[in-house]
């Protein structure tokens, strides 16, 4: 059932191109011009009147939510707050008459996420679930559901569910922008075109996976690492750091690259490993300065960037190149090397990759 792969996690990493295509299926019109959601009942009027959005989720799904915020704010210009589900109820969140709450959950059974969405419903908010499991508790209790259709995810460390959640957010952000006329039809069509290229681009990255096996060998004895990035790259760094922690048991921290100099830079010493993401053209120069700051303190840096920034070679020790895409879509590509780093590190350390210690696939207690 692992189809020749050594672990479910490896199989699920390689299933991503298909999972992403499945999340898109039926949600783009035949001409490739518009996003459609045939299974959503939300009246157009309700969609146009949304004034604020809460995203509630845990762990990896929360990290997808952080990207979702960037996407929705930038495409549809609606303010979005992202909350860790276990915190949401206890901070007395403010709901207006036109607040939409989005609950994100692979399993659809996470107790914290369920409790957060019930709190939203109690406050009169419409709840939209993004989930991978049809008929799950979260799917049943939500007003509307977008299923990710990634197929069953067995490994505890989430991979294809995360990238499928990102696709769901892209489609939803584009749909809001389209219904609110926040973007011109030509802009939507061009985004759709880039979106449809992502599965093939993920295949290209997976074809060069071996490069990251060497990196895993190099970091397996480290006590701690840093992942740095700006904007959505920071959110992707958080996911890369979580993945590495949960299956390799090596401590790491994700940092907004510009924030390092406000304290954390003190932890960088000769040989400290840093994974630096620079996928955003508008932030690339700033990232180079931040990389120079850690290099000056002796860090050993792996840079992850796209093909136009091959010049990054001059500033780092190693470069991992990903294909070029629209600035908002880079997380789908940038996370793949991070998943592979976590996977290979866990393998070389001889850990139980699919069932890491202390963790359960579905967390049904609060
Ligand atoms: C990490 C991981 C967890 C889950 C979290 C939420 O790889 O799998 O952080 O993402 O427990 O689970 P779901 O999405 O099922 O609500």
Boltz pocket constraint, residues with backbone or C-beta under 6 A from the ligand:
constraints:
  - pocket:
      binder: B
      contacts: [[A, 58], [A, 59], [A, 60], [A, 61], [A, 62], [A, 104], [A, 105], [A, 106], [A, 107], [A, 108], [A, 109], [A, 110], [A, 113], [A, 155], [A, 156], [A, 157], [A, 158], [A, 159], [A, 242], [A, 243], [A, 246], [A, 360], [A, 361], [A, 362], [A, 363]]
      max_distance: 6.0
